[in-house]
Amino acid sequence: MTNQIGRSSVLLASGTVVSRILGFVSAVVLARTVGLIGSGADAFALANQLPNNVYAIVAGGVLSAVFVPQIINAQLHTDGGEKFINRLLTLGMSVVLVVTVIAVAAAPFLVGVYTQHATDAGGVGFGPAELGLATAFAWWCLPQVFFYAAYSLVGEVLNAKGVFGPFTWAPALNNVVAIAGMLCFTQRFTGSVSVATDWDATEVAILAGTATLGVVVQALALFGFLGRASIRFRPDFRFRGVGLGATTKLAAWTFGMIVVTQIAGIVQSNIASLATAYDQPGLAVLRFGWLVFMLPHSVITVSLGTAYFTQMSTDVRDKRWDRLGSDIRESLARISMFMVISAGVLWLTATFVASVFAGEAGNGMAAVIALFAIGLVPFGVVFVLQRIFYALEDTRTPFFIQLVQSTIFTIGAVWAGAGPVSQIANGIALSMSVSIVVQSILMVIFVRRRLGRLGGKSLGVAFAQFVIAVVPALGVGFIIRASLPAAPASIELSILWSVVLAGVMGAVYLSVLVMLRNKSAHDLVAPLRRLGNKRT
């Protein structure tokens, strides 16, 4: 079972690595094109985030929380769950299509909800020109809602059926299209990207239209792989009699959780938009900083966690509680091993990474990355433990835990907005990390109440080993970092120094873990040892 999960995780990680590298390149090209600070950057950052927000409210968490366990249960049907899956896909895409049409029509309203408004008579936030530009972007971006949902629906079906690769490789196509669009945009745009009135309809269409086209290509690419999962998709509007009532009940709490999260997101967006009027780090800086934060999480945590989630859902279905406990311990240990060193690397390379996006100035992004990095390890823990509740078909407990997290974050974001405008982005990033730490602690407490200790002592030993190993890695990293110039002269040097720091710190970290006889580290290096023995 472990080997199967390992192979699935490698397949997921390989696709995620390629997709995330292309996504990183796409983000850098975008940042270098429209900047990190200014009305152009913040208007596009807001508009291109709106589809994600609408999609998350409608279906985002419901898919992973509810559909995978339900699809796995449906595989026991005489037709292997094909009828259930066809009706599920039909229902999901029908609902999201209606929502997408409404969202596009409501673009001006949505832009207004997510921003603070300034007027010609005064005020702080988005002025009429900035609101107009953000709305123009939103017209083009909001159709992404339907295609995000189609991609996720089909992807979750493939994951539940054990066909992991396409879901992680398809975003690479999205990023290729987006990069091509931005390169085309750079040839067309001649004005100041930071001035909203300098953008015309053609330039808006090129930048936002190709962003949407990338999502369309990403979604359509997955449908061709349903055959590999033994599913022949045929729209089926007969929704009665296939158990969708249970799915709807489970989805209700998850929907509430997503709504709570999005309310906190609205608060964040409104407060961050205050910085736009003063040309201080705001929406775009936070968006790109979060993208960097999500890079190790997506490559490692999501890849490992997705494979384990399918297995844990099967454990629960078959009532194999001992194996479930083993999967929980193993997934937490393996993910945390990578996330501890990733957090250290992000902290020390933040200046270099920020300079890749914005040159030597960095435009305040380095501090945002470093503050987000504080929450990287607990964010991985939350990801795993949430999915344990989902496998147990308990979406009520994660809702209340999310409510606490969102409340803490909202209070912190409001506190950040009351302080100096130049520190708004930093305050929001710190508030996010603190709230995630609290959320992870609550998750651990409630999982133990539900399932018992689950080998907490062995996990505690493993976490202690990770902390011990990261200390010398950080020490070596500090020494190397101190010998390098504070401001890199080029993108190439910034990337090189980041890679060198990450490589050296990772080598020290892994070596110490091997000496401490950490099981996860030994499992990681075992294939290399076997390969070395074969060659000798």
C-alpha angles and dihedrals in degrees: 000000000000091000091050091051089047092053091046091049092050090051091048092045094049092055091042092050093053092043093046093047089053089044090052090050089048091051092048091050089049093048091048089048104046100014131228099266128047141058095285094054095043094044093054092041089055096044095046090049094052095077090053091050095048092044091049091053093049104039116337103109094026092068098057095032099049115009101059095054090043093049091049090051090048091057087078089067117105091252093049091253096296095132092048092048094048092051091044092052092045093050094044096049093043093054093045092048090058091046091049093054090050092047093052091050090049096049096121091049093049092049089050093050093054098047142060110237128229121189134204087260093057142279134126127272135037113001125208093275093049092046090050092051093047090049092050089052090047093056088061098038104046096073084071088080093077095045094046088054094047090050093049095044094052091039093055090050090052092047092050089051092050096252097127106157105074094053092061098037098049094073088063088070089050092054094047090055092046093050091050090051093051092048088052089048093054089057091052106040116087104162135077110291091207093059114078095204092060093069119092130195095263093053092048090049094050096049100038097030094056090046088058093043089057091056090048092054091046092055099043092050092066098057091071091063098057088091090063087058090052091249122133103195115219120162108251119185096182098106100167124097101022100093099261089139091072090048091052092050092052091046094056095073091043090052089053090051092053092048090053090050092050093050087056088047091054090053090049093049093048093049094044090051088062087073092058094074090056097042091244128140108290141132099352094045091050092047095051092041090054090049090057090046090052094051097084091034092055096043097046113014098040093042094050095034095051092053092046092046092059090049094046091050088054090048091054093045091052093039093237095155097168091054090047090056091049091050091050093051093044095047094047093047096047095044094045091050090062097037096054093059091038090057090051092049093048090050094052098039097043094107093050093046092049091051089057088062101038111013124243093332095062087194094235095303096118094065091047092053092048092050093047089051090066088071098045098098097044089045089060091048091052091049092056099040094047089057091052088061090046090052088051088051090242110135094153097075095050088051094060092043089051089050090058092047093049092047092053091046093048092051090049093048092051088049089052091050091054092056132067113322090229090062099047095101092046092049092050092049092050092047090052093053094047092049092049091052090054091046092053092050091052090048092055092049095051096043089054090050090052102042107014129243096322094200096309093166094061090046090050091053090049093050090048089053091051091053092047091049096048093056096070089039090056091045092055090044092053091051093051092043092052091055093055127081114266093231118042116223097219145012090252093056092045091054093043094051092046091052092047092050093046093047096049094043091047092050092051092046094050093045092054091047091052090050089050088053093237108181096219091051092048090050089052096052096037094089090051091051092049090050091050092050091051092052092050 
